Amino acid sequence: MTLVRDIMSQDAECARTSDTLVDAARKMRDLDVGALPICGDDERLHGVISDRDIVVRCVAEGGDPRTTSVQEYTASETVTIGADDSVEAALSTMTRHGVRRLPVIDGQSLVGIVSQADVAKNLPEEQIGQLVEAISSAPANG
């Protein structure tokens, strides 16, 4: 059985709760990613911010990303997966919640990110189709 820790991207960099949306956008640009976990000073996961959140939920609504903090976009509940969970569990979680990326935790610590592509590379074809279909029909969430 393949575990999430075997396929995840390690050393995920976080946006800090005190960062502005511009800070987060620059970090996404520099890392060439579309989403970042949000971590507090305690290194605990507080949520995820995506490029879409910045554009659709702030800029398009007339907000100022230079003064708006990442904390304002922290969801009340963040969907995660455990590092020792199976790839099939990641598939199930992504499908159920309609997300393309999952922060990976070990205990209370963020240890990586697993993406739809990471999961797809490690599943049989029939399960990949299930994942793509479920996520394609879901609203756009990180």
C-alpha positions as CSV (number, residue, x, y, z in Angstrom):
1,M,0.0,0.0,0.0
2,T,1.4,3.4,-1.0
3,L,1.2,6.1,1.7
4,V,0.6,9.8,1.2
5,R,4.1,10.5,2.7
6,D,5.6,8.5,-0.2
7,I,4.1,10.7,-2.9
8,M,3.6,14.2,-1.3
9,S,5.7,17.2,-2.0
10,Q,7.8,17.8,1.2
11,D,8.9,21.0,2.8
12,A,5.8,22.9,2.0
13,E,6.3,26.6,2.5
14,C,3.6,28.5,4.3
15,A,2.0,31.8,4.0
16,R,1.9,33.3,7.5
17,T,-1.3,34.5,9.1
18,S,0.2,38.0,9.3
19,D,1.2,38.1,5.6
20,T,-0.8,40.2,3.2
21,L,-2.4,38.7,0.1
22,V,0.4,40.4,-2.0
23,D,3.0,38.6,0.2
24,A,1.2,35.3,-0.5
25,A,0.9,36.0,-4.2
26,R,4.7,36.8,-4.5
27,K,5.5,33.6,-2.6
28,M,3.3,31.6,-5.0
29,R,5.0,33.2,-7.9
30,D,8.5,32.6,-6.6
31,L,7.6,28.9,-5.8
32,D,5.6,28.5,-9.0
33,V,2.5,27.1,-7.1
34,G,-1.2,28.0,-7.1
35,A,-1.9,27.6,-3.4
36,L,-0.1,27.8,0.0
37,P,-0.9,26.4,3.4
38,I,-1.5,29.2,6.0
39,C,0.5,28.7,9.2
40,G,0.6,30.6,12.4
41,D,3.6,31.5,14.5
42,D,3.0,28.1,16.3
43,E,3.7,26.4,12.9
44,R,0.2,24.9,13.0
45,L,-1.9,24.8,9.9
46,H,-4.6,27.4,9.8
47,G,-5.9,27.0,6.3
48,V,-5.0,27.2,2.6
49,I,-4.9,30.3,0.4
50,S,-5.1,29.9,-3.4
51,D,-4.4,32.3,-6.3
52,R,-8.1,32.0,-7.0
53,D,-9.0,33.2,-3.5
54,I,-6.8,36.3,-4.0
55,V,-8.3,37.2,-7.4
56,V,-11.9,36.2,-7.0
57,R,-12.6,36.8,-3.3
58,C,-10.4,39.9,-2.9
59,V,-9.5,41.8,-6.1
60,A,-12.7,41.1,-8.0
61,E,-14.7,42.3,-4.9
62,G,-12.7,45.6,-4.8
63,G,-10.5,44.6,-1.9
64,D,-6.9,45.7,-1.5
65,P,-4.5,42.8,-1.5
66,R,-1.7,45.1,-0.2
67,T,-3.6,45.6,3.1
68,T,-5.7,42.5,3.3
69,S,-4.2,39.8,5.5
70,V,-4.1,36.1,4.6
71,Q,-5.8,35.5,8.0
72,E,-9.0,36.9,6.5
73,Y,-9.1,34.0,4.1
74,T,-8.5,31.2,6.6
75,A,-11.4,28.8,6.3
76,S,-13.2,27.7,9.5
77,E,-12.3,24.1,8.5
78,T,-9.4,23.0,6.4
79,V,-9.4,19.6,4.7
80,T,-6.2,17.6,5.4
81,I,-4.8,14.1,5.1
82,G,-2.5,12.3,7.4
83,A,1.0,11.4,6.2
84,D,0.4,7.7,7.0
85,D,-2.9,7.6,5.2
86,S,-3.2,5.6,2.0
87,V,-3.2,7.2,-1.5
88,E,-6.8,5.7,-1.8
89,A,-7.8,7.7,1.3
90,A,-6.4,10.8,-0.3
91,L,-8.4,10.1,-3.4
92,S,-11.5,9.6,-1.3
93,T,-10.9,12.9,0.6
94,M,-10.3,14.9,-2.5
95,T,-13.4,13.5,-4.2
96,R,-15.6,14.1,-1.2
97,H,-14.5,17.7,-0.7
98,G,-13.8,18.6,-4.3
99,V,-10.3,19.8,-3.7
100,R,-7.2,19.5,-5.9
101,R,-4.6,19.8,-3.1
102,L,-4.4,18.5,0.5
103,P,-2.1,19.7,3.2
104,V,-0.4,16.7,4.7
105,I,-0.1,16.6,8.5
106,D,1.8,14.3,10.9
107,G,0.2,14.9,14.3
108,Q,-0.3,18.6,14.4
109,S,2.6,19.5,12.1
110,L,2.4,20.3,8.4
111,V,4.8,18.0,6.6
112,G,3.9,18.4,2.9
113,I,1.2,18.9,0.2
114,V,-0.3,16.2,-1.9
115,S,-1.9,17.3,-5.2
116,Q,-4.3,15.7,-7.6
117,A,-1.4,15.0,-10.0
118,D,0.6,13.3,-7.2
119,V,-2.4,11.0,-6.5
120,A,-3.1,10.4,-10.2
121,K,0.4,9.2,-10.8
122,N,0.0,6.5,-8.1
123,L,-3.5,5.1,-8.8
124,P,-5.0,2.6,-11.3
125,E,-6.5,4.3,-14.4
126,E,-10.1,3.7,-13.3
127,Q,-9.6,5.5,-10.0
128,I,-7.8,8.4,-11.8
129,G,-11.0,8.9,-13.9
130,Q,-13.1,9.0,-10.7
131,L,-10.9,11.7,-9.2
132,V,-10.8,13.9,-12.3
133,E,-14.5,13.6,-12.8
134,A,-15.4,14.4,-9.2
135,I,-13.0,17.4,-9.1
136,S,-14.0,18.7,-12.5
137,S,-17.7,18.8,-11.5
138,A,-17.0,20.4,-8.1
139,P,-16.8,24.2,-7.5
140,A,-13.2,25.5,-7.7
141,N,-11.7,25.0,-4.3
142,G,-7.9,25.0,-3.8
